[in-house]
Amino acid sequence: MKRDNPPIAQPQSAKGRGVVAALVYVFERVMPDPFVLSICLTAFVAVLALAIAPQGHIPTLLDAWYTGTFGILGFALQMILILATGYAIAEAPIVQRGLRALAAKAQTPARAALLVFPVVAVAAWLNWGLGLIVGALLSREIARRVKVDFAWLVAGSYSAWSICNSGLSSSIALSQASHGNALNLVEKATGHVVPLAETVFAPFVFVPTVLVVVVMTAIFIRMHPKAEDVVAFNQAAQDEDSAPSDDPHARISDTPSFATRLEQSMLGTLLLLVLGVGFLAMEWSEKGFDLDINTTILIFLLIGLALQRTPIAYANAIRRAARQTGSMLLQYPIYGGIMGIMKGTGLASMIAKAFVTIATPVSLPIWSYLSSLIITLLVPSAGGHWAVQGPFVLPAALSLHASVPRTAMGVAMAENVSNMLQPFWAVPIVAIAGIRIQRVMGYTAVTFAVSLVIYAVALWLVP
């Protein structure tokens, strides 16, 4: 029988256990379920908008909430598809064998951290959905073999994943590099796109990205709980919770039939691969190599199909992925409503403009970064966040002759940081790993503090 919450041992007392244990202790008792938290944030934003926003009237607020709630559905489906296609890749037999082989190399907590951080960071840099899945599955494989604190290990995976908004699947970087993208505010204002060479691959982005991974690896090694305080992975509970149930899609009869042969034939996979590869080859030969959200989804769809081989294997992998995306389906409309309120009532513009008005050409990226930290806690989707903040910071960058790529990526970098306190993106990884989110967030609060400084310094000083 399924449990409502994955079973874990009771957390150790915070008394005498240091700052990290105290944070875990506090998060366990203060932080509600992420869905409940999103409702609380909705109430907070609504009250704030009615109190101080320039258009803070009840009819405007209600209309903005409704528009935001349903206006985000298209983008939400894109994000969920990125996660689902990443899951299908990570669950492919060859990838699973690779994860088990990697996990076998982690024989101590220190080696586990040295393994998890670079592997998950590279996967997240390539694709945020792939990074989430690899982090969760690799954490489980390691925890089956090594006595480590499971919350600590999952938090390390999530911390390594945090750099994803500086990678190839960054919604902000991709949208500004994509001609005709609805969120390409730079192109709408200037007629030019911003190539990834000026954002993702620029030193002011790439250097702090690597530095966060290296520094947090060292810190997490030091943060591992003492042996008497370790709460290990509960294999028995996981086996019970993940026991197979009756599949409504399964065939009743084992006798081969036309349908089963068709499901297990590679012809369907080959057809989709030919169509997908053919389109990408045609598109890139005509327009040059380019990545946006849709092509990223297509590429991971094709890789997953190739690795899973048959249509039915891929369909089953996506069905299993859907179990992990349910919470996102529930939360996306809620955060869309928050985004709608902030945008429709002018609350977001107040926050952004408050920083922009005191900015200079040199300091604007930093102020963009700081305002983004606040907005991300309320709108934890980089694409939706850019739709709220971009229309205010971009014109400021153009009028001040500040660096447009640096200003835009200041928003993205702050997403990396604030995600360590905002649990929205942690929900899938803890669901797959099988652990309560509150203990994980106690550790990632440290990642928040450290990465906050690293990215700010890089924006200010790195060319």
C-alpha positions in Angstrom: 0.0 0.0 0.0 1.2 3.5 -0.8 2.2 5.8 2.0 1.2 9.5 1.8 4.8 10.4 2.7 8.0 8.4 2.3 8.9 7.0 5.7 12.0 8.4 7.3 13.6 8.3 10.7 12.9 11.1 13.1 15.4 14.0 12.7 18.1 14.4 15.3 17.8 17.1 17.9 19.3 20.4 16.7 20.8 21.0 20.1 24.5 21.0 20.0 24.6 19.8 16.3 25.6 23.1 14.6 24.1 25.4 12.1 23.3 22.8 9.4 21.4 20.5 11.8 19.6 23.5 13.2 18.4 24.5 9.7 17.2 20.9 9.1 15.4 21.0 12.4 13.7 24.3 11.6 12.7 23.3 8.1 11.2 20.1 9.4 8.9 22.0 11.7 8.2 25.3 9.8 8.0 24.5 6.1 4.6 23.1 4.8 4.0 20.9 1.8 5.1 22.7 -1.4 1.5 22.9 -2.7 0.3 24.5 0.6 3.3 26.8 0.4 2.2 28.0 -3.0 -1.2 28.8 -1.7 0.3 30.8 1.2 2.5 32.7 -1.3 -0.7 33.4 -3.4 -2.3 34.9 -0.3 0.8 36.9 0.5 1.2 38.3 -3.0 -2.6 39.2 -3.2 -2.5 41.1 0.0 0.7 42.9 -1.0 -0.7 43.8 -4.4 -3.9 45.2 -2.9 -1.9 47.2 -0.4 0.8 48.8 -2.6 0.5 47.9 -6.3 -0.4 50.7 -8.6 -3.3 48.6 -10.1 -4.1 46.9 -6.8 -7.9 46.7 -7.2 -9.9 43.6 -6.6 -11.3 43.3 -10.1 -7.9 43.7 -11.6 -6.4 41.2 -9.2 -9.0 38.6 -9.9 -8.7 39.0 -13.7 -4.9 38.9 -13.5 -5.0 35.8 -11.3 -7.3 33.9 -13.7 -5.3 35.0 -16.8 -2.0 33.9 -15.2 -3.4 30.6 -13.9 -4.4 29.5 -17.4 -2.0 31.5 -19.5 0.9 29.4 -18.2 -0.4 26.1 -19.3 1.4 25.9 -22.6 4.7 26.7 -21.0 4.0 24.3 -18.2 3.5 21.5 -20.7 6.9 22.3 -22.3 8.6 22.2 -18.9 6.9 18.9 -17.9 7.9 17.4 -21.3 11.5 18.4 -20.6 11.3 16.6 -17.3 9.5 13.5 -18.7 11.8 13.1 -21.7 14.8 13.5 -19.4 13.3 10.8 -17.1 12.9 8.4 -20.1 16.6 8.9 -20.9 17.8 8.3 -17.4 15.6 5.2 -17.1 17.0 3.6 -20.2 18.7 0.3 -19.4 22.1 1.4 -20.7 21.9 4.6 -18.6 20.8 2.6 -15.5 23.8 0.3 -15.9 26.0 3.4 -16.1 24.5 4.9 -13.0 25.0 1.6 -11.1 28.6 1.4 -12.2 29.1 5.0 -11.1 27.4 4.4 -7.7 29.8 1.4 -7.1 32.7 3.9 -7.0 31.2 5.8 -4.1 32.4 3.9 -1.0 32.4 6.7 1.6 30.3 9.9 2.1 33.2 12.0 0.8 33.5 9.9 -2.4 29.7 10.1 -2.8 29.9 13.9 -2.8 32.9 13.9 -5.2 30.9 11.7 -7.6 27.4 13.2 -7.3 28.3 16.9 -7.8 30.2 16.7 -11.1 27.9 14.1 -12.6 24.6 15.8 -11.7 26.0 19.3 -12.6 27.1 18.2 -16.1 23.7 16.5 -16.6 21.9 19.6 -15.4 24.0 21.9 -17.5 23.0 19.9 -20.6 19.3 19.7 -19.6 17.7 20.7 -16.4 15.2 17.8 -16.6 17.9 15.2 -17.1 19.9 16.7 -14.2 16.9 16.3 -11.8 16.3 12.7 -12.8 20.0 11.7 -12.8 20.5 13.3 -9.4 17.5 11.4 -7.8 18.4 8.0 -9.3 22.1 8.3 -8.7 21.4 9.3 -5.1 19.3 6.2 -4.6 21.9 3.9 -6.2 24.6 5.3 -4.0 22.5 5.1 -0.8 21.8 1.4 -1.4 25.6 0.7 -1.2 27.0 3.3 1.2 25.9 4.4 4.7 25.3 8.1 4.1 22.7 10.4 5.3 20.1 10.2 2.6 18.7 13.8 3.0 22.3 15.1 2.8 22.9 13.1 -0.4 19.7 14.2 -2.1 20.4 17.8 -1.0 23.8 17.5 -2.6 22.2 16.4 -5.9 19.8 19.2 -5.8 22.6 21.7 -5.1 24.6 20.4 -8.0 21.4 20.7 -10.2 21.1 24.4 -9.1 23.5 25.5 -11.9 21.0 24.5 -14.6 19.8 28.0 -15.4 23.4 28.7 -16.5 23.4 25.8 -18.9 22.1 24.8 -22.4 18.5 24.4 -21.3 18.3 27.8 -19.6 14.9 29.3 -20.5 16.2 32.8 -20.4 19.4 32.2 -22.4 17.6 30.0 -25.0 14.7 32.4 -25.5 17.1 35.3 -26.1 19.0 33.2 -28.6 15.9 32.0 -30.5 14.6 34.0 -33.4 10.9 34.7 -33.1 10.6 33.3 -29.6 7.7 35.0 -27.7 10.0 35.7 -24.7 12.9 37.0 -26.8 12.5 40.5 -25.5 16.0 41.5 -26.8 15.0 40.8 -30.4 11.7 42.6 -30.0 13.5 45.7 -28.8 16.7 45.7 -30.9 16.0 43.3 -33.8 19.0 41.1 -32.7 19.3 37.8 -30.9 21.8 37.2 -28.1 23.8 34.0 -29.0 24.7 31.5 -26.3 28.4 32.5 -26.7 27.4 35.8 -24.9 25.4 34.2 -22.2 25.9 30.5 -21.3 29.5 30.3 -22.6 30.6 33.8 -21.4 33.2 33.8 -18.6 31.0 35.7 -16.2 28.5 32.8 -16.4 30.7 29.8 -16.9 33.3 30.6 -14.2 30.9 31.0 -11.2 29.0 27.9 -12.5 32.1 25.8 -12.1 33.0 27.5 -8.9 29.7 26.8 -7.3 30.1 23.1 -8.0 33.6 22.9 -6.7 33.0 24.9 -3.6 29.7 23.2 -2.6 31.3 19.8 -3.1 33.9 20.7 -0.5 31.3 22.2 1.8 29.0 19.2 1.6 31.8 16.8 2.5 32.3 18.8 5.7 28.5 19.0 6.3 27.9 15.2 6.4 26.3 14.4 9.8 28.2 12.4 12.4 27.8 8.6 12.3 25.3 8.6 15.2 23.1 11.1 13.5 23.0 9.6 10.0 19.5 8.8 8.7 20.1 6.2 6.0 18.2 5.2 3.0 15.2 2.9 3.8 15.4 0.2 1.2 12.6 -1.9 2.6 10.2 1.0 2.5 11.3 1.9 -1.0 10.7 -1.6 -2.2 7.2 -1.5 -0.8 6.4 1.9 -2.2 7.7 1.1 -5.6 6.2 -2.4 -5.9 4.6 -2.9 -9.2 0.8 -2.6 -9.4 -1.6 -3.7 -12.0 -0.9 -1.8 -15.2 -4.2 -0.7 -16.9 -2.3 -0.6 -20.2 -0.9 -4.2 -19.9 -2.2 -6.9 -22.2 -4.3 -9.5 -20.5 -3.1 -12.4 -22.7 0.5 -13.3 -23.2 -0.3 -14.7 -26.6 1.5 -12.7 -29.3 -0.8 -10.6 -31.4 -0.6 -8.0 -34.0 -0.9 -5.3 -31.4 1.9 -6.6 -29.2 4.2 -7.1 -32.2 3.5 -3.5 -33.3 4.1 -2.2 -29.8 7.5 -4.1 -29.6 8.6 -3.3 -33.1 11.3 -0.8 -33.6 9.6 0.5 -36.8 7.6 3.1 -34.9 10.7 4.3 -33.2 12.6 4.4 -36.5 9.8 6.4 -38.1 9.9 9.1 -35.3 13.7 9.1 -35.4 13.8 9.7 -39.1 11.2 12.5 -38.9 13.0 14.2 -35.9 16.5 13.9 -37.2 15.4 14.9 -40.7 13.8 18.1 -39.4 16.8 19.0 -37.2 19.2 18.4 -40.1 17.0 20.5 -42.5 16.5 23.3 -39.9 20.2 23.6 -38.9 21.5 23.4 -42.4 19.2 26.3 -43.4 19.5 28.5 -40.3 22.6 27.2 -38.5 22.8 25.4 -35.3 20.2 26.7 -32.8 18.6 25.4 -29.6 15.3 26.5 -28.1 12.8 24.9 -25.7 11.0 22.9 -28.4 14.2 21.6 -30.1 15.6 20.7 -26.7 12.4 18.6 -26.1 12.7 17.1 -29.5 16.3 16.1 -29.1 15.7 14.5 -25.7 12.6 12.7 -27.2 14.7 11.3 -29.9 17.5 10.2 -27.6 15.0 8.6 -25.3 13.4 6.7 -28.1 16.7 5.5 -29.4 17.8 4.3 -25.9 14.5 2.7 -25.0 14.3 1.1 -28.5 10.6 0.1 -28.8 7.6 2.4 -28.6 6.0 0.5 -25.8 9.2 0.7 -23.7 9.3 4.5 -24.2 5.6 4.8 -23.5 6.0 2.9 -20.2 8.9 5.1 -19.2 6.9 8.3 -19.8 4.0 6.8 -17.8 6.4 6.3 -14.9 7.7 9.8 -15.4 4.1 11.1 -15.1 4.0 9.9 -11.5 6.7 12.4 -10.7 5.2 15.3 -12.6 1.8 15.3 -10.8 2.9 17.8 -8.2 4.2 20.1 -10.9 0.9 19.9 -12.8 -0.7 21.0 -9.6 1.7 23.8 -8.7 2.3 25.4 -12.1 -1.2 27.0 -12.4 -0.9 28.3 -8.8 2.4 30.0 -9.6 1.0 31.1 -12.9 -1.7 32.9 -10.9 0.9 34.5 -8.7 2.8 35.6 -11.8 -0.4 37.0 -13.2 -1.1 39.0 -10.0 2.4 40.4 -9.9 2.3 41.4 -13.5 -1.3 42.5 -13.9 -1.4 44.7 -10.7 2.1 46.2 -11.4 3.6 44.7 -8.3 6.5 43.1 -10.2 7.3 46.3 -12.0 7.5 48.1 -8.6 10.1 45.6 -7.4 12.1 45.7 -10.6 11.9 49.5 -11.0 12.9 50.1 -7.4 16.2 48.5 -8.2 16.5 49.9 -11.7 16.0 53.5 -10.7 19.2 53.5 -8.6 21.3 51.5 -11.1 24.2 52.6 -13.2 25.5 50.9 -16.4 27.9 48.9 -14.2 25.6 48.1 -11.4 22.4 47.3 -13.3 23.2 43.6 -13.7 23.7 43.3 -9.9 20.4 45.1 -9.2 18.8 42.9 -11.8 20.2 39.9 -9.9 19.0 41.1 -6.5 15.5 41.9 -7.6 15.4 38.5 -9.3 16.2 36.8 -6.0 13.0 38.2 -4.6 10.8 37.6 -7.6 12.1 34.0 -8.0 10.8 33.1 -4.5 7.3 34.0 -5.8 7.6 33.0 -9.5 10.0 29.9 -9.5 9.9 29.4 -13.3 12.7 31.0 -15.2 10.6 31.5 -18.4 7.6 32.9 -16.5 9.9 34.9 -14.3 11.6 36.5 -17.4 8.2 37.4 -18.7 7.6 39.4 -15.5 10.9 41.0 -15.0 12.4 41.2 -18.4 10.1 44.0 -19.7 11.5 46.3 -17.0 15.2 45.4 -16.8 15.8 45.1 -20.5 14.7 48.7 -21.4 16.8 49.9 -18.5 19.8 48.1 -19.9 19.3 49.6 -23.3 18.7 53.2 -22.0 21.7 53.0 -19.7 23.9 51.3 -22.3 24.5 48.5 -19.8 25.4 44.9 -20.9 22.2 43.2 -22.1 23.5 39.7 -21.8 24.9 40.3 -18.3 21.6 41.9 -17.2 19.5 39.0 -18.6 21.8 36.4 -17.1 21.7 38.2 -13.7 18.1 37.2 -13.7 18.9 33.6 -14.6 21.8 33.3 -12.0 19.4 34.5 -9.3 17.1 31.7 -10.3 19.9 29.2 -9.5 20.3 30.8 -6.1 16.7 31.2 -5.0 15.8 27.7 -6.1 17.7 26.5 -3.1 15.1 28.0 -0.8 12.1 27.8 -3.1 11.0 24.1 -3.1 9.1 24.0 -6.4 11.9 22.3 -8.4 12.9 20.1 -5.5 9.5 18.3 -5.6 10.3 16.0 -8.5 13.8 15.0 -7.2 12.5 14.2 -3.7 9.5 12.3 -5.1 11.8 10.1 -7.2 14.3 9.7 -4.4 11.6 9.0 -1.8 12.2 11.4 1.0 10.5 14.3 2.7 11.4 17.7 1.2 11.8 19.5 4.5 15.0 17.7 5.5 16.6 18.4 2.1 15.9 22.1 2.2 17.7 22.4 5.5 20.9 21.6 3.7 20.2 23.5 0.5 19.8 26.7 2.6 23.6 26.6 2.9 23.9 26.3 -0.9 21.7 29.4 -1.1 24.0 31.5 1.1 27.2 30.4 -0.7 26.0 30.6 -4.3 24.4 34.0 -3.5 27.9 35.4 -2.9 29.7 33.6 -5.8 27.3 34.7 -8.5 27.1 38.3 -7.2 30.9 38.6 -7.2 31.1 37.1 -10.7 28.5 39.5 -12.1 30.5 42.4 -10.7 34.1 41.3 -11.4 34.4 38.6 -14.0 34.6 40.0 -17.6 
